Amino acid sequence: MKQGQVYILECSDLSLYTGVTSNLENRLAQHHDGSFRGNSHSRRPVKLLWNTDLMDIPDAILLGERIKNWGRQKKKAFIAENWNTLHISARHKNPRPGNTFALDGSCIMMARSNGNDEVKVHHRSTDSRKLLL
């Protein structure tokens, strides 16, 4: 299956851009040289703040869509792995239970619970916290 990555950029106007790509190095070059005509085109230069490891592209698309629906504060807390202040309460129309995402050395496990996606975050220290995406 084709592999992809989710990434978050900070634009020159301090807005955050979330994208999904199968070739992060190439996509970043496109963002920088202006050949990628996405939302970030008029907000260059951009800076990479966060990206996932490679994952199956359907999972990357799903995760990217979820992150795109988050506000700036939530994204910044997520990037900083600030789990204590991260307040997640968004509901999703089409959850896909049972997916596992490798996020910068952490493992995020999604499961269906009471109409919400229940997410368990396993840190390298084996600390685990439940969050609602």
N, C-alpha and C positions, 0 to 999 in steps of 0.2 A: 504494500500500500504506500502511496505517496506520503512523504513526510513534510511537516511544516512547523513553523514557530509563530508564537504570538509575541508582539513587541509593543512597547510604549515609548513614544518620543515626547520630548518637551520641545515645543516650538519657540521661536523668537519672541512671541507675544505671551509666553508662559502657558499657553494652552497645551493640553495633553492629547496626543494622537495615538490611537490604538490600531494596530494593523496585524495582518496575518500574511505570511509569505513562506514560500518553499526555499528561498535563498536569501537569508538575512543580509549577508554582505552585499549582494547585488542590489537588494531593495534599499539599503541605506545609501549606497552610491546614487541610486535614482532619486532619493529624497534630497540629497545634497546638491546634485547637479540640476535639479528641476525637471528631469525627464519623467518623473512620476507625477501625474496630474491629480493627486488626491487632495484632501483637505489641507494638508501641510504645505502645498506648493507655494502659496503666497505668504507663508509664515516661516520661511527659511531665515537663518540656518536652524537646523534641528539637532537635538542631542538625544542619543539612546539612553533611556533611564533603566529599562528592564526588558528582559526577554526570557522565554522558556527555553528548555532544551527541545530537541526535535521530538515530535509526537505525530501520530497519524493525523493527516490533514482534516478529517471530519471533526476530530476532537479539538484541534487547534481553532477551527472555525467556530465551534460551539463556545469555547472558552473566550475567544476574541469578541464574539457577540455579547457575551455576558459582561465582560469588562467594559466594552463600549457603552453599556447602559449605566455604568457607575458614574457618579459625580467626581469632580477633581479631588476632593478631600478623601474620599474612599480609595481612589486610585493611589494617591500619595501615601496613605497609611499602608496599603497593600504592598507597594514597592518597598517601603521602609520596614516591612514585616513588623509593623506596630500593632500587634494583635490585641493589645489591651485597649487601644482607643478605636480600633476598627469596629464600627457599628454596621452590620450588614443585615438588611431587612428586605431586600428586593425579592419579589416573587417572579417566577418565570412561567411562561405559558407552556413551553414544551420541554420539560426537564428530561435528561437522559440519565437515569440512575445507573450506578455501577461503573462510571468512568473514573479512571485514575489519571491524574495529571502530574508530571514531574516538574516542579517549579523551583528552579535554582536550588536543588538539593533537598527540597521538601517534597512530601508526597501529599497530594490532596485527593481524597476519596469522596465521591459524591454518592448519596443514597437518598431515596425518596422517603419523606417523613411528613405526615400531616399536611400535604399539599404544598410543602416547601421542599427545596433541595437542602438536605442536611449535608454539611461538608465537614469532614474531619481533617484537620491539618496536623500532620506528623512532622515535627522538626527533627533535625539531626540528633538532638539531645533526647529523643523519644518522648518529648513533651507533646501532648496532644490536646487540642482545643476544638470545640465544635462551633462552626460559624454557619450562618444562613446566607447563601448567595441569592 
